């Protein structure tokens, strides 16, 4: 069971951040959480320790236990229904710049020449 004080959303948010940052194992997730920047911990909901000036962080075993209990299919379904942006929320795609015939016909003056291996410099 998850220790009191760790919200499921906090642990999942920190795990997602770790994976997005490149963590590829539960050990790496735990290490990333331990080294995470303070502003990320705060945004994810990690609580301040009442006695020390640090945040209480979930250990790798806490992450492992939570992920073992979660129904991945249900989480995928929940995520796909709650995070789809509506067309009204999507920013308009900027129009492509128009290209005049003059800019299409312009070629750079500098050309790069390849040297063959072993060729002497001039």
Secondary structure, DSSP 8 states (H G I E B T S, - for coil): ---TT--HHHHHHHHHHHHHTT--SHHHHHHHHHH--HHHHHHHT--B-SSSSSB----HHHHHHHHHHS-HHHHHHHHHHHS---TTTS----------HHHHH---S-------TT----
